[in-house]
């Protein structure tokens, strides 16, 4: 009976160590890209800096920090 319990434990440990149970990013949490409409027009740190954003269709875009009307704002492309 002890051998059977030990074998069961070994099988569970092997299953947990298999690639099917591993995190797709190697154990790191995935990087979440914000929606473009959430950052469009918000303040940004420095003119020319860029950041990534996404849309509802899961496309990735690049927003650029611009100076307009005396302030720095994120300028993002129109999305789907």
C-alpha positions, -999 to +999 in steps of 0.1 A: +000+000+000+029+024+008+044+017-026+011+025-043+008+058-024+045+066-032+039+059-069+008+081-069+028+110-053+055+106-080+030+106-108+014+138-094+048+155-091+057+145-126+024+158-140+029+192-123+064+194-137+053+187-172+052+215-198+014+212-200+012+227-165+039+253-169+032+290-174+034+301-211+057+330-202+081+309-182+066+316-148+064+353-153+030+370-154+020+382-189+025+418-197-009+435-201-011+461-228-037+488-221-065+497-246-056+527-268-088+545-258-078+544-221-045+562-227-053+585-256-052+621-244-039+613-210-007+630-197+027+615-205+062+620-191+083+633-221+077+644-257+088+617-281+084+588-257+063+559-270+041+532-254+022+502-267-016+499-267-042+475-281-077+476-295-108+454-293-095+434-323-062+425-304-040+446-327-010+463-311-003+500-318+022+526-308+012+559-291+036+589-290+039+615-264+033+649-281+032+685-268-001+702-276-019+732-261+008+737-235+006+701-222+021+666-230-005+641-241-004+605-255-014+606-292-026+571-303-038+560-338-074+554-346-083+518-339-109+493-351 
